[in-house]
Amino acid sequence: MAEVRIRGVRKSFGNVEVIHGVDVDISDGEFVVLVGPSGCGKSTLLRMIAGLERITDGEVMIGGRVVNQMPPKERDVAMVFQNYALYPHMKVYDNMAFSMKLRGAEKSEVDQRVQKAADILGLTPFLERYPRQLSGGQRQRVAMGRAIVRDPQVFLFDEPLSNLDAKLRVQMRTEIKELHQRLKTTSVYVTHDQIEAMTMADRIVVMHDGIVEQAGEPLDLYDNPTNTFVAGFIGSPAMNFVRGTVRANGGPARLEAKDGVALPLGDGWSGQDGRSVVYGIRPEHLVLAEAGQRSVESEIAVVEPTGAETLLVSRVAGGEFQAVFRERHAFRPGTRVQLAPLLDKVHLFDAETGQRL
């Protein structure tokens, strides 16, 4: 195992720079997830760690060694790709053993490592099968087994669950997390799915347009997003945003938005009077207002029952407002409801910079 240090890393393709001076520290044994929308640079950064992309500027260190000029095979990392990349003419055992055989390892050592990895991943009954005889989840386990057999310092995962169906994705992300807890190997995982990031990571690095917007523990990012991008990206359903002006004169603090809509604020925001802001509230922090409770009226547009929860999409200040309820309510599109935000859960962001106030 080893720590990974990324210092001022930049990547350009010709005159186009796609990674703009990224700094990330990954501790020994930590499971870090790089998350962000398509095109944010997360896979490019992972490939630079692996040695599959040349680093334009900056340094990547693995276990204290600068590896910028090292070929992939000398970096002591193992990568699991989005497509399984298995040899179709080889059985599962041979697929998992191939890298060790290339290095000239003893047959007894190869067999011991393959059998151990197969036992960890539940692949022992499938060692004599070909990849075409396996399900998608089983193939992905074989790809992970091939990485485990190498006993690397660092595991790299490049969206390994993207080709699986929804139910299998949930199962496999649990298995990968359990695998990490057992092996304690430093792991860097790339995904665009923020639910995967929240459920799997020790620490999340949120990327956007080639920079790191915020890094931290999952719940810290969820509760304390540094800007509107992180606030809107982390969390499903996404945080609700309304632009307006803080008003504290003549009554309790509130946000005045267009169409005469007023959204309540806690007393702690009275010092921002007159400031243009973006008001943020997560869907689960909206409740049906009780008598005398400060609220906002909204018109129901869509009701989406999921069983355990009901997602309510309504119209507020010319935009969509989403609320999540675990209780059963007889909501009907076209009717109006009074939604009360939990005032201690309201976020305000500067309207120009998007930074959290």
C-alpha positions as CSV (number, residue, x, y, z in Angstrom):
1,M,0.0,0.0,0.0
2,A,1.1,3.6,-0.5
3,E,0.0,7.2,-0.4
4,V,-0.6,9.1,-3.6
5,R,0.3,12.8,-3.9
6,I,-0.8,14.9,-6.9
7,R,0.9,18.3,-7.0
8,G,0.0,21.1,-9.5
9,V,-0.9,18.6,-12.2
10,R,-1.8,20.0,-15.6
11,K,-2.8,18.3,-18.8
12,S,-3.0,19.8,-22.3
13,F,-3.9,18.4,-25.6
14,G,-2.2,20.7,-28.0
15,N,-3.2,24.3,-27.1
16,V,-6.2,23.1,-25.0
17,E,-5.6,22.7,-21.3
18,V,-8.1,20.3,-19.7
19,I,-6.6,19.8,-16.2
20,H,-5.7,23.1,-14.5
21,G,-3.2,22.6,-11.7
22,V,-4.9,19.9,-9.6
23,D,-3.7,19.1,-6.0
24,V,-4.9,16.0,-4.3
25,D,-3.5,14.0,-1.4
26,I,-4.6,10.4,-1.0
27,S,-3.6,8.7,2.3
28,D,-2.3,5.2,2.6
29,G,-5.3,2.8,2.6
30,E,-7.8,5.5,1.8
31,F,-10.7,5.0,-0.7
32,V,-11.0,8.3,-2.6
33,V,-13.6,8.9,-5.3
34,L,-13.2,11.4,-8.1
35,V,-16.6,12.6,-9.1
36,G,-18.0,15.1,-11.6
37,P,-19.9,15.5,-14.8
38,S,-18.7,14.2,-18.2
39,G,-15.7,16.1,-19.4
40,C,-14.6,17.4,-16.0
41,G,-11.2,15.7,-16.3
42,K,-11.6,12.9,-13.7
43,S,-10.7,10.0,-16.0
44,T,-7.8,11.9,-17.5
45,L,-6.4,12.5,-14.0
46,L,-6.8,8.8,-13.2
47,R,-5.0,7.8,-16.4
48,M,-2.2,10.1,-15.5
49,I,-1.8,8.4,-12.2
50,A,-1.8,5.0,-14.0
51,G,0.8,6.3,-16.6
52,L,-1.6,6.0,-19.5
53,E,-1.6,9.7,-20.2
54,R,1.5,11.9,-20.2
55,I,1.6,14.6,-17.5
56,T,2.1,18.1,-19.1
57,D,3.2,19.7,-15.8
58,G,3.3,19.0,-12.1
59,E,4.1,15.8,-10.2
60,V,2.4,12.5,-9.3
61,M,4.0,10.6,-6.4
62,I,3.1,7.1,-5.4
63,G,4.7,5.8,-2.2
64,G,7.0,8.8,-2.1
65,R,8.4,8.2,-5.6
66,V,7.8,10.7,-8.4
67,V,6.4,8.5,-11.2
68,N,6.0,11.0,-14.0
69,Q,8.5,9.3,-16.3
70,M,7.8,5.7,-15.1
71,P,6.0,3.4,-17.5
72,P,2.7,1.9,-16.2
73,K,4.2,-1.5,-15.4
74,E,6.7,0.0,-13.0
75,R,4.2,2.1,-11.0
76,D,2.8,-0.9,-9.0
77,V,-0.8,0.0,-9.7
78,A,-3.7,-2.1,-11.0
79,M,-6.5,-0.7,-13.0
80,V,-10.1,-1.9,-13.4
81,F,-11.7,-0.4,-16.5
82,Q,-15.3,0.4,-17.5
83,N,-15.2,-2.4,-20.0
84,Y,-14.0,-5.7,-18.5
85,A,-11.1,-6.1,-21.0
86,L,-11.0,-9.9,-20.4
87,Y,-9.3,-12.3,-22.8
88,P,-12.3,-14.1,-24.4
89,H,-10.2,-17.2,-25.3
90,M,-8.9,-17.7,-21.8
91,K,-10.7,-19.2,-18.9
92,V,-11.3,-17.2,-15.7
93,Y,-8.3,-18.7,-13.9
94,D,-6.0,-17.8,-16.8
95,N,-7.4,-14.3,-17.1
96,M,-6.6,-13.7,-13.4
97,A,-3.2,-15.3,-13.6
98,F,-2.0,-13.8,-16.8
99,S,-0.1,-10.8,-15.4
100,M,1.8,-12.9,-12.9
101,K,2.7,-15.4,-15.6
102,L,4.1,-12.6,-17.7
103,R,6.3,-11.6,-14.8
104,G,7.6,-15.2,-14.5
105,A,6.1,-15.9,-11.1
106,E,6.3,-19.5,-9.7
107,K,3.3,-21.7,-10.5
108,S,2.6,-22.3,-6.8
109,E,2.6,-18.6,-6.1
110,V,0.3,-17.9,-9.1
111,D,-2.1,-20.6,-8.0
112,Q,-2.1,-19.4,-4.4
113,R,-2.9,-15.8,-5.3
114,V,-5.6,-16.7,-7.9
115,Q,-7.3,-19.1,-5.4
116,K,-7.2,-16.4,-2.7
117,A,-8.7,-13.7,-5.0
118,A,-11.3,-16.1,-6.3
119,D,-12.3,-17.0,-2.7
120,I,-12.6,-13.3,-1.8
121,L,-14.8,-12.5,-4.8
122,G,-16.9,-15.7,-4.8
123,L,-15.4,-16.8,-8.2
124,T,-14.1,-20.2,-7.2
125,P,-17.0,-22.1,-8.9
126,F,-16.3,-20.2,-12.2
127,L,-12.5,-20.6,-12.6
128,E,-12.9,-23.0,-15.5
129,R,-15.5,-21.0,-17.4
130,Y,-14.9,-18.6,-20.3
131,P,-15.9,-14.9,-20.0
132,R,-18.8,-15.5,-22.4
133,Q,-20.3,-17.9,-19.9
134,L,-20.5,-15.3,-17.1
135,S,-22.9,-12.5,-16.3
136,G,-21.9,-8.9,-16.4
137,G,-21.4,-8.8,-12.6
138,Q,-19.3,-11.9,-12.7
139,R,-17.1,-10.5,-15.5
140,Q,-16.5,-7.4,-13.4
141,R,-15.5,-9.5,-10.5
142,V,-13.0,-11.3,-12.7
143,A,-11.5,-7.9,-13.7
144,M,-11.2,-7.0,-10.1
145,G,-9.7,-10.4,-9.3
146,R,-7.1,-9.8,-12.0
147,A,-6.2,-6.6,-10.2
148,I,-6.1,-8.2,-6.7
149,V,-3.8,-11.0,-7.9
150,R,-1.1,-8.4,-8.7
151,D,-1.1,-7.2,-5.1
152,P,-0.5,-3.6,-6.1
153,Q,0.2,-0.5,-4.0
154,V,-2.8,1.3,-5.5
155,F,-6.1,0.2,-7.1
156,L,-7.5,2.5,-9.8
157,F,-11.2,2.1,-10.9
158,D,-12.4,3.9,-14.0
159,E,-16.3,3.8,-13.8
160,P,-16.3,0.0,-13.4
161,L,-20.1,-0.2,-12.8
162,S,-21.3,1.8,-15.8
163,N,-22.2,-1.2,-17.9
164,L,-24.3,-3.0,-15.2
165,D,-28.0,-2.7,-14.6
166,A,-29.3,-0.7,-11.6
167,K,-29.8,-3.6,-9.2
168,L,-26.4,-5.1,-9.9
169,R,-24.7,-1.7,-9.6
170,V,-26.0,-1.4,-6.0
171,Q,-24.7,-5.0,-5.2
172,M,-21.3,-4.4,-6.8
173,R,-20.6,-1.1,-5.1
174,T,-21.3,-2.8,-1.8
175,E,-18.9,-5.6,-2.8
176,I,-16.2,-3.2,-3.8
177,K,-16.5,-1.3,-0.5
178,E,-16.3,-4.6,1.4
179,L,-13.3,-5.6,-0.7
180,H,-11.5,-2.4,0.2
181,Q,-12.3,-2.8,3.9
182,R,-10.8,-6.3,3.7
183,L,-7.6,-5.5,1.7
184,K,-7.0,-1.9,3.0
185,T,-5.3,-1.0,-0.3
186,T,-5.2,2.6,-1.4
187,S,-7.9,3.1,-4.0
188,V,-8.9,5.8,-6.4
189,Y,-12.3,5.4,-8.0
190,V,-13.8,7.5,-10.8
191,T,-17.5,7.9,-11.4
192,H,-20.0,10.5,-12.6
193,D,-22.6,9.0,-10.3
194,Q,-22.7,11.0,-7.1
195,I,-24.7,8.2,-5.3
196,E,-21.8,5.9,-5.9
197,A,-19.4,8.5,-4.6
198,M,-21.5,9.2,-1.4
199,T,-21.9,5.5,-0.5
200,M,-18.4,4.2,-1.3
201,A,-15.9,7.0,-0.5
202,D,-13.8,7.7,2.6
203,R,-13.3,11.1,0.8
204,I,-14.8,12.6,-2.3
205,V,-13.0,15.0,-4.7
206,V,-15.5,16.9,-6.8
207,M,-14.2,18.1,-10.1
208,H,-15.5,20.5,-12.7
209,D,-13.9,21.9,-15.8
210,G,-10.5,20.5,-14.9
211,I,-10.3,21.9,-11.4
212,V,-11.1,20.5,-7.9
213,E,-14.2,22.4,-6.6
214,Q,-14.1,20.7,-3.2
215,A,-12.7,17.7,-1.4
216,G,-13.8,16.2,1.9
217,E,-15.8,13.4,3.6
218,P,-19.2,12.6,1.9
219,L,-21.5,14.0,4.6
220,D,-19.3,17.1,5.0
221,L,-19.7,17.9,1.3
222,Y,-23.4,17.2,1.5
223,D,-23.9,19.4,4.6
224,N,-21.4,22.2,3.8
225,P,-21.0,22.6,0.0
226,T,-18.5,25.3,-0.8
227,N,-20.4,26.6,-3.8
228,T,-23.6,26.2,-5.9
229,F,-21.9,23.6,-8.2
230,V,-21.1,21.2,-5.4
231,A,-24.4,21.9,-3.7
232,G,-26.3,21.1,-6.9
233,F,-24.1,18.1,-7.9
234,I,-24.0,16.3,-4.6
235,G,-27.4,15.0,-3.5
236,S,-30.2,13.3,-5.3
237,P,-32.7,14.9,-5.8
238,A,-30.6,18.0,-6.2
239,M,-30.7,21.0,-4.0
240,N,-33.4,23.6,-4.9
241,F,-32.1,27.1,-5.9
242,V,-33.9,30.4,-6.0
243,R,-32.3,33.7,-6.8
244,G,-33.4,36.8,-4.9
245,T,-32.5,39.5,-2.4
246,V,-32.2,39.2,1.3
247,R,-34.6,41.5,3.2
248,A,-34.5,41.9,7.0
249,N,-36.2,45.3,7.5
250,G,-39.8,45.5,8.6
251,G,-40.0,41.9,9.9
252,P,-38.2,38.5,10.0
253,A,-35.4,37.9,7.5
254,R,-36.6,36.6,4.2
255,L,-35.5,36.2,0.5
256,E,-37.5,38.3,-1.9
257,A,-37.6,36.5,-5.3
258,K,-39.5,37.4,-8.5
259,D,-43.3,37.3,-8.8
260,G,-43.5,38.6,-5.2
261,V,-42.4,35.3,-3.7
262,A,-40.9,35.5,-0.2
263,L,-38.9,32.6,1.2
264,P,-38.3,32.6,5.0
265,L,-34.7,32.8,6.4
266,G,-33.4,32.3,10.0
267,D,-32.4,35.3,12.1
268,G,-28.8,34.6,11.4
269,W,-29.1,36.0,7.9
270,S,-30.3,39.4,8.9
271,G,-26.8,40.8,8.4
272,Q,-27.0,40.1,4.7
273,D,-29.9,42.6,4.2
274,G,-30.0,43.9,0.6
275,R,-27.5,41.3,-0.8
276,S,-28.2,39.4,-4.0
277,V,-28.0,35.7,-3.2
278,V,-28.9,32.2,-4.3
279,Y,-31.2,30.5,-1.8
280,G,-30.6,26.8,-1.5
281,I,-32.7,24.1,0.3
282,R,-32.5,20.4,-0.1
283,P,-35.8,18.6,-0.9
284,E,-35.8,16.6,2.3
285,H,-35.6,19.8,4.3
286,L,-39.0,21.0,3.1
287,V,-42.1,20.1,5.1
288,L,-45.8,20.8,4.8
289,A,-46.4,24.0,6.8
290,E,-48.4,23.9,10.0
291,A,-50.6,26.8,11.2
292,G,-48.5,29.9,11.9
293,Q,-45.3,28.4,10.4
294,R,-43.4,30.6,7.9
295,S,-43.8,29.0,4.4
296,V,-44.1,29.6,0.7
297,E,-47.1,28.6,-1.5
298,S,-46.4,26.5,-4.5
299,E,-48.4,24.8,-7.2
300,I,-47.9,21.0,-7.6
301,A,-46.7,20.1,-11.1
302,V,-45.7,16.4,-10.8
303,V,-46.0,13.7,-8.1
304,E,-43.5,10.9,-8.3
305,P,-44.2,8.0,-5.8
306,T,-41.2,5.6,-5.4
307,G,-42.7,3.5,-2.6
308,A,-40.5,4.5,0.4
309,E,-40.7,8.2,-0.6
310,T,-42.8,10.6,-2.7
311,L,-41.1,13.2,-4.7
312,L,-43.2,16.4,-5.2
313,V,-42.2,18.8,-8.0
314,S,-43.9,22.2,-7.7
315,R,-43.5,25.7,-9.1
316,V,-42.0,28.5,-7.0
317,A,-40.7,31.9,-8.3
318,G,-40.9,30.7,-11.9
319,G,-38.8,27.6,-11.3
320,E,-39.1,24.0,-10.1
321,F,-39.1,23.2,-6.4
322,Q,-38.6,19.6,-5.3
323,A,-39.7,18.2,-1.9
324,V,-39.3,14.6,-0.6
325,F,-41.8,13.1,1.9
326,R,-41.6,9.7,3.6
327,E,-45.2,10.1,4.8
328,R,-48.1,9.2,2.4
329,H,-50.0,12.3,1.2
330,A,-52.8,12.6,-1.3
331,F,-51.0,15.1,-3.6
332,R,-52.7,16.0,-6.9
333,P,-51.1,18.0,-9.8
334,G,-52.6,21.4,-10.1
335,T,-53.4,21.9,-6.4
336,R,-51.4,24.2,-4.1
337,V,-49.5,23.5,-1.0
338,Q,-47.7,25.5,1.6
339,L,-44.0,24.3,2.0
340,A,-42.0,25.3,5.0
341,P,-38.2,25.1,4.8
342,L,-36.3,24.0,7.9
343,L,-34.6,27.3,8.6
344,D,-31.4,25.9,10.1
345,K,-30.9,23.9,6.8
346,V,-31.1,26.9,4.4
347,H,-27.9,27.7,2.5
348,L,-27.1,31.1,0.9
349,F,-24.6,31.6,-1.9
350,D,-23.3,34.8,-3.4
351,A,-25.3,35.5,-6.6
352,E,-22.2,36.5,-8.6
353,T,-19.5,34.0,-7.5
354,G,-21.7,31.1,-6.4
355,Q,-19.6,30.8,-3.2
356,R,-21.3,29.8,0.1
357,L,-21.9,32.7,2.5
